[in-house]
Amino acid sequence: MPDIANVLIVEDEFEMSEIIRDTISTTLGEVHIDVTPFGDEASKLLSQKTYDLITLDLNLKSKYHTKKIVDGIDILREVRQKYNGVPVIVISGSGAQNPAYVQKILEMGASKYMSKPFNISELQSVIREYIK
């Protein structure tokens, strides 16, 4: 594991982002975590900093109210094009009941797809798998 891991949480539900943040902190100990509910802000953060792990919801809003809404799919594409080695854990309710949709997300480069609501101990295991 890096000295202090940098993690980006992209989640539009405040309570869910707090659960993810607490789980990551408990699992990794000392960690730097950035959180945003906005796709466009996530894109901006990615251009400013290197992350060791990203958790990503697929349904996102835009902070800057541009014509194009940047959603989780856009962020996943950006991460894979620019920062290919960074693990991305998609945590979403979108398409969870559709195995073909989940497979599509994995083929696009998600390291793991977890459906909401998720099991905290499973998330801890996944975090440990990617941050050593």
N, C-alpha and C positions, 0 to 999 in steps of 0.2 A: 504494500500500500504506500502511496506517496506520503511524505511527512504529514501534511494536512491535506486531505482530499477536498477537492472543489466539486460541489454538486449543484446542479440546476434542477429545480422543481418547477415544472410548467403545469399549473393546475388552476382552473377557474373557480373551484369551490373552496372557499376559505377553510372550512372545517376539515376537508379532505387534505388540503395542503399542510395543515397543522399536524394531522395524523402521520402523513408521509415524512414531514420534517422530524417529528419526534422519533419515528421508527429509525430513520437514518442516523440521527444523533445517538440514540441508544445503541445501535448496531456498531457504529464506527468510532464512537467517542469523539475526540476532537476532530471537527470537520467544519469547513466553511460552506454554508448553504445560501444560495440565492433563490428567491421564490418570485415568480410572476404569474398572474392569471391571464396575461396577454400574449398572443402569438407574436405580434410585431415587436414587443419589448423583449421577448425571448430571443428573437433574431438579433436584436441590438446587443444583448448581453453576450451572445455567442461570438459576435464580432470583436468584443472587448476582452474576453477572458477565455482561458482554456479550462475545460471541465473534465473531470475524471468519470463522471456518471451523470446521466440525465434521466429524470422521470418525466413522462410526457402524457398529458391528457390530449385527446384528439379534438374535442369541442372547445374552441377558444374564442375569445373576443379580441377586438383590437383596441389598444390604448390610444393610438394616435388618430383614429377615425379616418384613415386613408380610404381610398376607393376599394382597395383590395384587402379583404380580411385574411390574415395569416392564421391558418389553423394548424392543428397538430401534424397533419400530413405534410404541410409545407415545411414545418420545422424538421420533421424526420428526413425529408429530402435534403434540406440544407445541411443537416448534420452529416448525412452520408456522402454528400458531394464535397464538403469542406473539411470534415473532421471524422473520417471514416472509422477510426479505431475506437471512438468513444461509445461505450455501451449506452443504449437507450432502452429503458424499461417503459413500455406503454402501459399506462394504468387508465382504463377507460370503460365506460359503459356502452360505448358505441360499438355496435356489431357483435357484442359478446355472445349472442345466441346464434351467430352466423359463422360457422367454421371456415367458410370460404373467405369471408371478410378478414377474419383473424389471420388466415394464411397469407392473404394479400399484404397485410401490415408486416408480417414477418419477412416476406419476400422483399419488401421495400427496405428492409434493413433494421427493423426493430430487433433488439437482442432477446426480448421477452415481451409477451402480451399478458397482462393480468386484468381480469374483469373486476369491475366494482360491483358490489363490495368485495374487497380482497381480504385474505387471511394475513394478519400481521407477521406471523412466524414464517410464512412463505416469502413475504417481501424481505424479511431479514435474511433468509437463506439466499435469495437472489442477489441482494446487495453484497453479501459476503463472497458470492461466486465471482462477481465482477470487480470488487475492490479488495485486493489482497495486500 
